[in-house]
Amino acid sequence: MRFSYVCNDCGTENVTDEVMYTCPGCAKDCDPKEFRKGNLIVRLDERELRELRVKEELSYHDFFPYTVPDRECFPVGTTPIVRPKRLCSSYGLPNLVIKLDSALPSGSFKDRASQLIAAQAIAHGERRIALASTGNAGAAMSCAGAAYDLEIILFVPETAPVNKLMQSVLYGATVVPVKGSYDDAFALSIAYTERFGGINRNTAYNPMTVEGKKSISIELFLQLGRQVPDVIYVPVGDGCIYAGVCKGLLDLHAAGLIVKVPKVVCVQSTRSRAISQAWRTGKPLNVSATTRADSISVGSPANGRMAVRYINQTGGWSTEVTDEEILESQLELTGKAGIFAEPAAACAWAGLRKDAAMLREKFGEEVSVCVLLTGTGFKDMAVFEGRVELPSPIENSVEAVIARFS
Ligand SMILES: Cc1ncc(COP(=O)(O)O)c(C=O)c1O
């Protein structure tokens, strides 16, 4: 579909066939204490968008600015929708669903952006993609690279979690640990593409990352029989997934496929709450971040301004949860719904738990809610150390079995 780029801050529209990353004016206007400026929003051609309203066999790919080649080679999408009956009854919310993006090929939601970035690279005749990541985005891009035969150059801070790095190495990416922070790795990956060419997939820096993530809302709409829930819960770090979810809903609205845009809730850890605080205070200030949920531990959110804009535009709100509540949520999801989530993903569930009574009161018990489960628990087993005790072995005898159970 034809598209242009619109600056989230100054609103300037750019029409170009070239790959574009940030608004040349606003990106330079940078106060290190504040969220960065100049991120671009992909604006789809309005006429082509409206034509989708009458299309019968609709897919989220119809809303993409680039055509995704060989979809079955990297099958992203149609992730399961769980109706967790025990949790629905515990929280008095019968119309509650959980969307399991942990079932995507690399085990996280980030495959959605990586699919579109791969399509962008292929459309522009590029084989090399560079990015900075502390985990899931790197693993997802490396996974897509293995599937599409693309060269992935991954810059990581030297403290990045081993499990996720291991995944990227196994997928065949060139991993470059950097002695410095995520922000340092981010800047170096941009220096790399400026010098050596290729596509840069840094989250939010490349506007196609938000655009790829919007696929979840469109997919949800199609899976629910062309309906959207009243409220959607999203775990938030950089604010890119949050913006993607909102962008998908706004595109559905612009196409005339939905009348009302759901409220999208931004859930953050109290130990990493830059976007939540910016929404509450109106001040887009960077903060320090120390949450154990590594994927959402972000002090200077790469897509902070856009996320705050969309919280207001969708009539959503932010909910903050403690790291203890995140861990409890992980255990509840596993034990009462059979869903194994990494801490960042369980953060969204922790937000729902916190808000459940308010939701019933404000919207009524029939309110329909979707919680996005963005990554699998297998990626970070270390979080359970000291929390989960494995039973000791018994002697190989029936007497020992009887002793254990009596
Ligand atoms: C599993 C998971 N959930 C949530 C997030 C938060 O996404 P964002 O940083 O776009 O806010 C991430 C980001 O890495 C993630 O990996």
The ligand as an SDF file (V2000), in Angstrom:
LIG
                    3D

 16 16  0  0  0  0  0  0  0  0999 V2000
    8.4140   -9.6800   25.7950 C   0  0  0  0  0  0  0  0  0  0  0  0
    8.3530   -8.2080   25.6910 C   0  0  0  0  0  0  0  0  0  0  0  0
    7.2620   -7.5820   26.1620 N   0  0  0  0  0  0  0  0  0  0  0  0
    7.1410   -6.2410   26.1190 C   0  0  0  0  0  0  0  0  0  0  0  0
    8.1470   -5.4530   25.5910 C   0  0  0  0  0  0  0  0  0  0  0  0
    7.9770   -3.9670   25.5850 C   0  0  0  0  0  0  0  0  0  0  0  0
    7.9670   -3.4450   24.2880 O   0  0  0  0  0  0  0  0  0  0  0  0
    8.3910   -1.9490   24.0430 P   0  0  0  0  0  0  0  0  0  0  0  0
    9.8460   -1.8580   24.3990 O   0  0  0  0  0  0  0  0  0  0  0  0
    8.1280   -1.7050   22.6110 O   0  0  0  0  0  0  0  0  0  0  0  0
    7.5560   -1.1090   24.9450 O   0  0  0  0  0  0  0  0  0  0  0  0
    9.2970   -6.0610   25.0840 C   0  0  0  0  0  0  0  0  0  0  0  0
   10.3860   -5.2770   24.5190 C   0  0  0  0  0  0  0  0  0  0  0  0
   11.4760   -5.7250   24.2970 O   0  0  0  0  0  0  0  0  0  0  0  0
    9.3970   -7.4730   25.1320 C   0  0  0  0  0  0  0  0  0  0  0  0
   10.4790   -8.1100   24.6610 O   0  0  0  0  0  0  0  0  0  0  0  0
  1  2  1  0
  2  3  1  0
  2 15  2  0
  3  4  2  0
  4  5  1  0
  5  6  1  0
  5 12  2  0
  6  7  1  0
  7  8  1  0
  8  9  2  0
  8 10  1  0
  8 11  1  0
 12 13  1  0
 12 15  1  0
 13 14  2  0
 15 16  1  0
M  END
$$$$
